[in-house]
C-alpha cells in the first residue's frame, strides 16, 4: 500500500478542534409488515412505536428486507417488490414485477434473492430462487431451480438456505447457485421462517410450536429453543425477534432461548414479516473526516468508496461472544510508538456482551496521489479492544460481522500498515487509543487498497427475563402456496 506523508500528532490536534455531536443514535429500528392493514410499521428495538404506518397502501406485504437506507417490500397481491427509504418515502413501488408466486426475499451483498413457488400445481417442483440487483435488474431468473414449494430464505456470506414448505426440508446452496446440500435439514414440515445466528441456523415452525436450532452444517443443537414460534423470525446481535401472526405481537428473546420481552410490540393485526436494523453504534461524537454511515451490503475493495470520509459503521449492538475474541490493542496507547509497534494483544472472554463498530476507508478508484484522512470517534461506553491487523479482522468476522454483508477477506492489506516511529509519515498508518477508554484517533492513508479497524465496546448485560408462552400458528405461507393449487 502507498501512503501519504503528514504528521499524526498535528493532524489529531487539528481535527479534535472540530468535533461534532451525533444526536439520536441510541436505538435500532424494527420494521414490521402487517398483511391485514397493508402497512409497514417502525418501532425501536425497545418496543416503542416510531411510526405504526410508516409505509401504507401495500398489497398484502408478506416479506421485507433492509439494506443500508432502503427497505424492499414483497407485495403478494401484485407479485411485485417495491423499494422505499427507511424514512418511508417511495423510491420505486414496482422495482421488480412479473413474479409468479413470490414468497420471501432476502438481501445480501447488494443483491436481492427471491423465493418463487412457481405456477405449477403442488408437488410439481417448479420453484426457483431468483436473483436481482438492488436496482431491480434481473441477474438470474433461475439461480436455483427444481425446488418444492420454496418459502423462507436466509443468506449468510456465500451460502443460501431455503425452506421447502411442503416437504419440511432446508436446502443449502451457494450465492452462485451451486448445490451444497439439498436436504441439509429434513424434519421441519410446517416451518415458515429461517434465520442465521452466528454459526447456527434457526427454524421457526408454528405447526410444531417451536423454534429449533441447528448448526449451519445441519446438526440439531436444540429442538426446543423457544416455544413461541412465529410467521417470521430474525436475529440481530444476541437477540431473536419473533413475529407472532396469530397473537399480533413481536417477541424478543436471546439467541439462547431466554425471553427478554414476549410482547415487545403488541396490538398488531397480522404481522407476517420483520426486519431489524442494528442499533447505531454507541458513538457520541466524531471529529475530522469520520462519518457515521449505514452498513452497506458490500465492503469489498471498490464497493464503498469515498475520498472525503472514513466511514464509521455499526455492526453488532449487543452480541454475546461465543468464543474468546483476540484483539490487537487492549490498553490506551499510540500504535506504533517511537520505540516499537506497541501492540498490546489481549483477549475478550467468551460470554462477554459487546458492541462492534467498523472504521472503513476506501478511496475512489486508484487516485493519482495517496489519499490521507484523519479524525477521531468517541463512544459512550468503554472500549474493550481494537483490531487493526488483517488476520484479526478476518478472524472476528464470524462473530461480529453481519451475515448480509460481504467483507474484504481476500485483501492482504485490509488492516493497518505500521512501522516504528513512522505513524503518519511516508507509507504508514497510525492509531491512538486515548486514556479516557472511550476515544480512538486515527490517521489513515492509502492509494491502491483499503483500511479497516474494528472497535469493540462494552454493553450492559441483558435486562429482565420474562416467562415464555406458547404462540399460535401462522397460516400465511400455507395460503400463498395453496393459491397455485386452486
C-alpha positions as a printed NumPy array, in Angstrom:
array([[  0.   ,   0.   ,   0.   ],
       [  1.275,   3.513,  -0.866],
       [  0.853,   6.052,   1.861],
       [  0.895,   9.831,   2.004],
       [  3.066,  11.95 ,   4.271],
       [  1.903,  14.012,   7.194],
       [  2.278,  14.463,  10.921],
       [ -0.041,  12.275,  13.012],
       [  0.077,  14.408,  16.168],
       [ -0.559,  17.713,  14.379],
       [ -3.422,  16.162,  12.436],
       [ -5.04 ,  14.946,  15.635],
       [ -4.731,  18.361,  17.283],
       [ -6.381,  19.953,  14.266],
       [ -9.331,  17.593,  13.939],
       [-10.01 ,  17.452,  17.669],
       [-10.88 ,  21.131,  17.476],
       [-13.815,  20.474,  15.136],
       [-15.748,  17.782,  16.985],
       [-19.418,  17.399,  16.074],
       [-22.024,  15.709,  18.24 ],
       [-24.155,  12.936,  16.75 ],
       [-27.761,  13.019,  18.038],
       [-30.438,  10.337,  18.05 ],
       [-28.292,   7.233,  17.647],
       [-29.449,   5.428,  20.767],
       [-31.73 ,   2.688,  19.488],
       [-32.067,   0.452,  16.451],
       [-35.195,   0.003,  14.398],
       [-37.655,  -2.818,  13.843],
       [-39.708,  -2.817,  10.647],
       [-42.849,  -4.974,  10.635],
       [-45.035,  -5.903,   7.664],
       [-48.721,  -6.165,   8.635],
       [-50.53 ,  -8.182,   5.985],
       [-54.009,  -7.259,   7.216],
       [-53.511,  -3.496,   7.107],
       [-51.134,  -3.345,   4.138],
       [-48.597,  -1.345,   6.105],
       [-45.016,  -1.337,   7.304],
       [-44.622,  -0.127,  10.884],
       [-41.47 ,   1.166,  12.521],
       [-40.51 ,   0.569,  16.166],
       [-37.401,   0.83 ,  18.322],
       [-35.639,  -2.307,  19.489],
       [-37.058,  -1.489,  22.94 ],
       [-40.584,  -1.716,  21.526],
       [-41.53 ,   1.965,  21.356],
       [-43.634,   2.98 ,  18.379],
       [-41.915,   5.345,  15.954],
       [-44.496,   5.189,  13.155],
       [-47.072,   2.392,  13.019],
       [-47.912,   3.339,   9.425],
       [-44.511,   4.251,   8.01 ],
       [-45.496,   2.826,   4.605],
       [-49.154,   2.38 ,   3.626],
       [-51.268,   1.213,   0.692],
       [-49.388,  -2.05 ,   0.144],
       [-50.971,  -5.142,  -1.404],
       [-50.536,  -7.988,   1.056],
       [-46.961,  -7.273,   2.161],
       [-45.549, -10.663,   3.095],
       [-41.775, -10.174,   3.225],
       [-39.297,  -7.35 ,   3.625],
       [-35.56 ,  -6.783,   3.737],
       [-33.447,  -3.788,   4.693],
       [-30.148,  -2.784,   3.102],
       [-28.477,   0.458,   4.119],
       [-31.154,   3.146,   3.95 ],
       [-33.553,   1.123,   1.782],
       [-36.497,  -1.161,   2.556],
       [-37.527,  -3.753,  -0.027],
       [-41.128,  -4.979,   0.311],
       [-42.635,  -8.039,  -1.376],
       [-46.311,  -7.498,  -2.244],
       [-48.066, -10.829,  -2.591],
       [-51.23 ,  -9.446,  -4.17 ],
       [-49.382,  -7.92 ,  -7.124],
       [-46.334, -10.156,  -7.372],
       [-44.05 ,  -7.146,  -7.127],
       [-41.196,  -5.873,  -4.982],
       [-41.149,  -2.188,  -4.06 ],
       [-38.297,  -0.04 ,  -2.813],
       [-38.668,   2.603,  -0.091],
       [-36.373,   4.557,   2.176],
       [-36.209,   3.674,   5.862],
       [-37.973,   7.005,   6.468],
       [-40.95 ,   5.755,   4.456],
       [-40.503,   7.56 ,   1.143],
       [-41.314,   5.604,  -2.014],
       [-38.355,   5.172,  -4.376],
       [-39.945,   2.675,  -6.765],
       [-43.087,   0.789,  -5.645],
       [-42.709,  -1.507,  -8.697],
       [-38.971,  -2.086,  -8.633],
       [-39.427,  -5.727,  -9.642],
       [-42.526,  -7.036, -11.434],
       [-43.734, -10.192, -13.16 ],
       [-43.095, -12.626, -10.321],
       [-45.231, -15.779, -10.407],
       [-45.759, -16.88 ,  -6.815],
       [-43.175, -14.996,  -4.721],
       [-42.997, -15.894,  -1.056],
       [-39.935, -14.414,   0.678],
       [-36.997, -12.127,  -0.085],
       [-33.517, -11.678,   1.351],
       [-30.77 ,  -9.172,   0.591],
       [-27.025,  -9.808,   0.639],
       [-24.033,  -8.169,  -0.952],
       [-26.192,  -5.61 ,  -2.723],
       [-28.392,  -8.22 ,  -4.426],
       [-31.937,  -9.442,  -3.775],
       [-32.84 , -13.129,  -3.618],
       [-36.494, -14.121,  -4.087],
       [-38.146, -17.48 ,  -3.495],
       [-40.828, -18.152,  -6.109],
       [-43.104, -21.187,  -5.731],
       [-43.805, -21.344,  -9.482],
       [-47.019, -21.711, -11.482],
       [-47.457, -25.478, -11.466],
       [-49.618, -27.491,  -9.073],
       [-48.4  , -28.515,  -5.646],
       [-45.662, -31.114,  -5.968],
       [-44.536, -30.015,  -9.433],
       [-41.173, -28.85 ,  -8.087],
       [-41.023, -25.811, -10.346],
       [-39.968, -23.448,  -7.571],
       [-36.942, -21.216,  -8.011],
       [-34.689, -18.725,  -6.313],
       [-34.427, -15.602,  -8.455],
       [-31.639, -13.04 ,  -8.143],
       [-31.819,  -9.297,  -8.844],
       [-29.604,  -6.31 ,  -8.248],
       [-30.761,  -3.77 ,  -5.659],
       [-31.72 ,  -1.523,  -8.58 ],
       [-34.139,  -4.16 ,  -9.856],
       [-32.143,  -5.627, -12.76 ],
       [-32.567,  -9.371, -13.254],
       [-29.346, -11.283, -12.596],
       [-30.645, -14.844, -12.819],
       [-34.289, -15.916, -13.143],
       [-33.391, -19.457, -12.039],
       [-30.365, -19.15 ,  -9.785],
       [-31.631, -22.338,  -8.119],
       [-34.413, -24.356,  -9.765],
       [-36.391, -27.569,  -9.245],
       [-37.397, -26.621,  -5.709],
       [-40.501, -27.998,  -3.985],
       [-42.559, -25.02 ,  -2.761],
       [-39.632, -22.827,  -1.63 ],
       [-40.718, -20.397,   1.053],
       [-38.354, -18.996,   3.681],
       [-34.841, -17.941,   2.717],
       [-31.752, -16.821,   4.626],
       [-28.417, -15.711,   3.182],
       [-25.148, -15.789,   5.104],
       [-21.928, -14.923,   3.335],
       [-21.78 , -17.126,   0.231],
       [-24.475, -19.534,   1.445],
       [-28.214, -19.551,   0.788],
       [-30.551, -21.591,   2.989],
       [-34.041, -22.223,   1.616],
       [-37.018, -23.936,   3.201],
       [-39.311, -26.266,   1.289],
       [-42.733, -25.732,   2.832],
       [-44.3  , -28.971,   1.594],
       [-41.504, -31.38 ,   2.472],
       [-40.123, -29.581,   5.529],
       [-36.614, -29.674,   4.099],
       [-33.972, -26.965,   4.358],
       [-31.518, -26.984,   1.478],
       [-28.155, -25.24 ,   1.226],
       [-26.846, -23.578,  -1.941],
       [-24.173, -21.042,  -2.792],
       [-24.978, -17.496,  -3.887],
       [-23.735, -18.531,  -7.328],
       [-26.408, -21.227,  -7.482],
       [-24.358, -24.362,  -6.812],
       [-25.96 , -27.082,  -4.712],
       [-24.233, -27.771,  -1.389],
       [-26.822, -29.996,   0.292],
       [-30.456, -30.051,  -0.897],
       [-31.533, -31.89 ,   2.268],
       [-29.466, -30.223,   4.986],
       [-32.408, -30.454,   7.416],
       [-35.33 , -32.82 ,   6.755],
       [-37.74 , -32.711,   9.709],
       [-39.397, -29.268,   9.592],
       [-42.76 , -29.772,   7.864],
       [-44.894, -26.708,   8.591],
       [-41.943, -24.366,   9.189],
       [-42.302, -20.796,   7.924],
       [-39.077, -18.897,   8.63 ],
       [-35.29 , -19.18 ,   8.822],
       [-32.628, -17.024,  10.429],
       [-28.863, -17.318,  10.743],
       [-27.353, -16.732,  14.186],
       [-23.558, -16.843,  14.02 ],
       [-22.691, -20.406,  13.028],
       [-26.205, -21.67 ,  13.763],
       [-29.444, -21.805,  11.799],
       [-32.808, -21.136,  13.471],
       [-36.053, -22.592,  12.098],
       [-39.462, -21.317,  13.212],
       [-42.256, -23.878,  12.969],
       [-45.748, -22.779,  14.092],
       [-47.07 , -26.281,  13.419],
       [-44.607, -27.811,  15.904],
       [-44.995, -24.749,  18.168],
       [-41.266, -24.242,  18.456],
       [-38.156, -22.54 ,  17.161],
       [-35.431, -25.133,  16.62 ],
       [-31.687, -24.57 ,  16.449],
       [-29.232, -26.335,  14.146],
       [-25.656, -25.761,  13.132],
       [-25.23 , -24.418,   9.617],
       [-23.947, -27.926,   8.876],
       [-27.396, -29.34 ,   9.68 ],
       [-26.716, -30.856,  13.112],
       [-29.55 , -30.422,  15.605],
       [-28.485, -28.309,  18.592],
       [-31.78 , -27.653,  20.375],
       [-35.195, -28.789,  19.096],
       [-36.972, -26.511,  21.583],
       [-35.051, -23.236,  21.648],
       [-38.327, -21.419,  22.369],
       [-42.   , -22.347,  22.403],
       [-43.007, -19.094,  20.739],
       [-42.79 , -19.744,  17.008],
       [-43.768, -17.035,  14.577],
       [-44.619, -16.475,  10.972],
       [-41.22 , -14.805,  10.723],
       [-38.057, -14.583,  12.815],
       [-34.885, -12.55 ,  12.512],
       [-31.71 , -12.178,  14.538],
       [-29.789,  -9.027,  15.404],
       [-26.752,  -9.435,  17.613],
       [-27.715, -11.71 ,  20.503],
       [-31.447, -11.044,  20.139],
       [-34.004, -13.058,  18.197],
       [-37.209, -11.283,  17.194],
       [-40.355, -13.324,  16.559],
       [-43.383, -12.05 ,  14.614],
       [-46.38 , -13.929,  16.037],
       [-49.119, -13.541,  13.435],
       [-51.979, -15.102,  15.411],
       [-51.401, -13.027,  18.54 ],
       [-50.495,  -9.804,  16.735],
       [-47.214,  -9.166,  18.505],
       [-43.432,  -9.154,  18.257],
       [-41.471, -11.025,  20.918],
       [-37.793, -10.623,  21.788],
       [-35.604, -13.493,  23.   ],
       [-31.924, -14.1  ,  23.486],
       [-30.426, -16.388,  20.862],
       [-30.029, -18.827,  23.743],
       [-33.832, -19.019,  24.023],
       [-34.467, -16.868,  27.108],
       [-37.419, -14.496,  26.851],
       [-36.496, -10.812,  27.047],
       [-39.943,  -9.388,  26.316],
       [-42.594, -11.631,  24.823],
       [-44.766,  -8.612,  23.973],
       [-42.113,  -6.181,  22.846],
       [-44.607,  -4.816,  20.312],
       [-48.298,  -5.664,  20.676],
       [-51.648,  -4.659,  19.214],
       [-50.691,  -5.585,  15.662],
       [-53.188,  -7.163,  13.264],
       [-51.29 ,  -9.714,  11.184],
       [-47.506,  -9.308,  11.457],
       [-46.008, -11.645,   8.88 ],
       [-42.516, -10.263,   8.229],
       [-39.895,  -8.449,  10.242],
       [-36.513,  -6.812,   9.637],
       [-34.214,  -5.261,  12.208],
       [-31.641,  -2.531,  11.656],
       [-28.919,  -2.971,  14.296],
       [-28.69 ,  -0.268,  16.9  ],
       [-26.445,   2.583,  15.895],
       [-23.008,   2.391,  17.464],
       [-22.664,   3.916,  20.883],
       [-20.96 ,   6.892,  19.26 ],
       [-21.423,  10.251,  20.942],
       [-19.065,  12.329,  18.783],
       [-16.717,  12.268,  15.822],
       [-14.074,  14.687,  14.571],
       [-12.399,  15.353,  11.274],
       [-13.407,  13.153,   8.365],
       [-15.034,  10.333,  10.335],
       [-18.622,   9.941,   9.171],
       [-21.406,   7.851,  10.748],
       [-22.732,   5.616,   7.951],
       [-25.253,   2.779,   7.441],
       [-23.97 ,  -0.735,   6.869],
       [-23.765,  -1.424,   3.117],
       [-24.22 ,  -4.821,   1.528],
       [-20.653,  -4.902,   0.231],
       [-17.417,  -3.71 ,   1.86 ],
       [-15.038,  -5.297,  -0.597],
       [-12.446,  -3.177,  -2.411],
       [-14.142,  -0.668,  -4.71 ],
       [-17.67 ,  -1.24 ,  -3.395],
       [-17.982,   1.506,  -0.745],
       [-15.628,   4.292,  -1.729],
       [-15.048,   7.859,  -0.586],
       [-12.193,  10.333,  -0.926],
       [-13.53 ,  12.541,   1.84 ],
       [-14.737,  10.254,   4.64 ],
       [-13.649,   7.404,   6.869],
       [-16.925,   5.538,   7.367],
       [-17.993,   4.704,  10.938],
       [-20.308,   1.701,  10.566],
       [-22.402,  -0.026,  13.218],
       [-22.037,  -3.798,  13.216],
       [-23.309,  -5.588,  16.309],
       [-25.177,  -3.692,  19.009],
       [-25.344,  -6.387,  21.674],
       [-23.841,  -9.758,  20.869],
       [-22.633, -12.343,  23.365],
       [-19.291, -13.748,  22.299],
       [-19.493, -17.495,  21.723],
       [-15.72 , -17.82 ,  21.92 ],
       [-12.87 , -15.694,  23.231],
       [-12.002, -12.786,  20.937],
       [ -8.387, -11.755,  20.308],
       [ -7.65 ,  -8.029,  19.922],
       [ -4.506,  -6.173,  18.869],
       [ -4.823,  -3.159,  21.191],
       [ -6.155,  -3.752,  24.689],
       [ -4.976,  -0.694,  26.672],
       [ -4.718,   3.051,  25.932],
       [ -1.64 ,   3.656,  23.78 ],
       [ -0.352,   5.001,  20.478],
       [  0.422,   2.466,  17.763],
       [  3.151,   2.467,  16.719],
       [  5.316,   4.324,  19.238],
       [  8.765,   5.798,  18.68 ],
       [ 10.346,   2.623,  20.025],
       [  8.144,  -0.281,  18.929],
       [  4.977,  -1.251,  17.131],
       [  3.498,  -1.041,  20.62 ],
       [  0.738,  -3.563,  20.07 ],
       [ -0.89 ,  -4.763,  23.291],
       [ -2.606,  -8.058,  22.387],
       [ -5.417,  -9.155,  24.63 ],
       [ -8.435, -11.441,  24.789],
       [-12.079, -10.579,  25.472],
       [-13.569, -13.619,  27.255],
       [-16.284, -15.773,  25.757],
       [-19.708, -14.855,  27.11 ],
       [-18.981, -11.112,  27.156],
       [-21.715,  -8.892,  25.715],
       [-20.157,  -6.465,  23.25 ],
       [-20.935,  -3.99 ,  20.501],
       [-18.729,  -3.6  ,  17.45 ],
       [-18.066,  -0.671,  15.13 ],
       [-16.095,  -0.808,  11.902],
       [-13.998,   2.043,  10.502],
       [-13.738,   1.7  ,   6.716],
       [-11.656,   3.815,   4.32 ],
       [-11.553,   3.049,   0.59 ],
       [-10.659,   5.918,  -1.784],
       [-12.404,   6.148,  -5.155],
       [-10.627,   4.047,  -7.776],
       [ -6.843,   4.339,  -7.736],
       [ -6.07 ,   8.03 ,  -7.134],
       [ -3.014,   9.585,  -8.749],
       [ -1.74 ,  10.527,  -5.307],
       [ -2.195,   8.778,  -1.954],
       [ -5.249,   9.918,  -0.006],
       [ -4.865,  10.599,   3.727],
       [ -7.736,  11.267,   6.132],
       [ -7.818,  11.653,   9.905],
       [-10.2  ,  12.098,  12.785],
       [-11.471,  10.565,  15.992],
       [-14.514,   8.8  ,  17.369],
       [-15.761,   8.762,  20.955],
       [-18.061,   6.114,  22.432],
       [-20.475,   6.291,  25.354],
       [-19.189,   3.019,  26.84 ],
       [-15.638,   1.757,  27.454],
       [-13.617,   0.294,  24.614],
       [-12.704,  -3.321,  25.358],
       [-10.295,  -3.806,  22.487],
       [ -9.337,  -2.788,  18.946],
       [ -8.447,  -4.939,  15.949],
       [ -6.144,  -3.412,  13.326],
       [ -4.368,  -6.403,  11.782],
       [ -5.787,  -8.19 ,   8.746],
       [ -5.646, -11.589,  10.454],
       [ -7.581, -10.329,  13.491],
       [-10.257,  -8.661,  11.382],
       [-10.756, -11.767,   9.272],
       [-10.959, -13.991,  12.349],
       [-13.62 , -11.904,  14.084],
       [-15.931, -11.529,  11.066],
       [-17.746, -14.724,  12.032],
       [-18.706, -13.325,  15.45 ],
       [-19.022,  -9.6  ,  14.808],
       [-19.677,  -9.257,  11.093],
       [-23.168,  -9.088,   9.59 ],
       [-24.199, -12.107,   7.534],
       [-25.845,  -9.845,   4.932],
       [-22.589,  -8.012,   4.136],
       [-19.59 ,  -9.084,   2.078],
       [-16.329,  -8.266,   3.88 ],
       [-12.911,  -7.747,   2.193],
       [-11.494, -11.025,   3.471],
       [ -9.271, -11.537,   0.412],
       [ -7.456,  -8.21 ,   0.867],
       [ -3.981,  -8.813,   2.261],
       [ -3.789,  -5.144,   3.304],
       [ -7.221,  -4.946,   4.909],
       [ -5.751,  -3.825,   8.233],
       [ -3.293,  -1.046,   9.014],
       [  0.311,  -0.783,   7.858],
       [  2.678,   0.049,  10.719],
       [  6.34 ,   0.978,  11.201],
       [  8.218,   2.003,  14.339],
       [  8.126,   5.743,  14.871],
       [  6.567,   6.412,  11.488],
       [  2.849,   6.893,  12.114],
       [  1.52 ,   9.4  ,   9.64 ],
       [  4.738,   9.549,   7.613],
       [  5.537,   8.056,   4.234],
       [  3.711,   4.744,   3.878],
       [  2.282,   4.098,   7.325],
       [ -0.912,   4.463,   9.376],
       [ -1.344,   5.499,  12.992],
       [ -3.914,   4.992,  15.725],
       [ -4.214,   6.262,  19.305],
       [ -6.442,   4.743,  21.989],
       [ -6.953,   7.587,  24.491],
       [ -6.646,   7.271,  28.289],
       [-10.376,   8.05 ,  28.66 ],
       [-11.029,   4.46 ,  27.441],
       [-13.633,   5.791,  25.004],
       [-11.846,   7.667,  22.205],
       [ -9.887,   6.432,  19.197],
       [ -7.951,   8.789,  16.887],
       [ -6.69 ,   7.644,  13.504],
       [ -4.644,   8.76 ,  10.527],
       [ -5.291,   6.513,   7.529],
       [ -3.645,   6.895,   4.154],
       [ -3.929,   4.679,   1.106],
       [ -3.85 ,   4.599,  -2.656],
       [ -4.358,   1.1  ,  -4.012],
       [ -6.137,  -0.72 ,  -1.196],
       [ -8.412,  -0.069,   1.781],
       [ -8.022,   0.252,   5.553],
       [-10.323,  -1.158,   8.23 ],
       [-10.372,  -1.051,  12.031],
       [-12.813,  -2.882,  14.298],
       [-13.552,  -1.31 ,  17.696],
       [-15.216,  -3.491,  20.342],
       [-17.102,  -1.67 ,  23.104],
       [-18.869,  -2.731,  26.284],
       [-22.652,  -3.025,  26.611],
       [-24.809,  -3.716,  29.684],
       [-25.71 ,  -7.304,  30.466],
       [-29.135,  -8.444,  29.18 ],
       [-32.064,  -6.984,  31.071],
       [-35.05 ,  -8.654,  32.68 ],
       [-36.091, -12.172,  31.767],
       [-39.786, -12.939,  31.309],
       [-41.744, -16.173,  31.193],
       [-42.123, -17.865,  27.841],
       [-45.585, -18.582,  26.484],
       [-46.852, -20.544,  23.518],
       [-47.575, -18.755,  20.235],
       [-50.154, -19.582,  17.606],
       [-49.693, -20.98 ,  14.15 ],
       [-49.39 , -18.555,  11.229],
       [-51.046, -19.652,   8.008],
       [-49.9  , -17.028,   5.518],
       [-47.221, -19.147,   3.827],
       [-49.637, -22.06 ,   3.591],
       [-52.243, -19.816,   1.967],
       [-49.748, -18.357,  -0.526],
       [-48.556, -21.739,  -1.677],
       [-52.092, -23.059,  -1.926],
       [-53.174, -20.329,  -4.338],
       [-51.497, -22.013,  -7.259],
       [-53.206, -25.319,  -6.499],
       [-56.706, -23.923,  -6.583]])
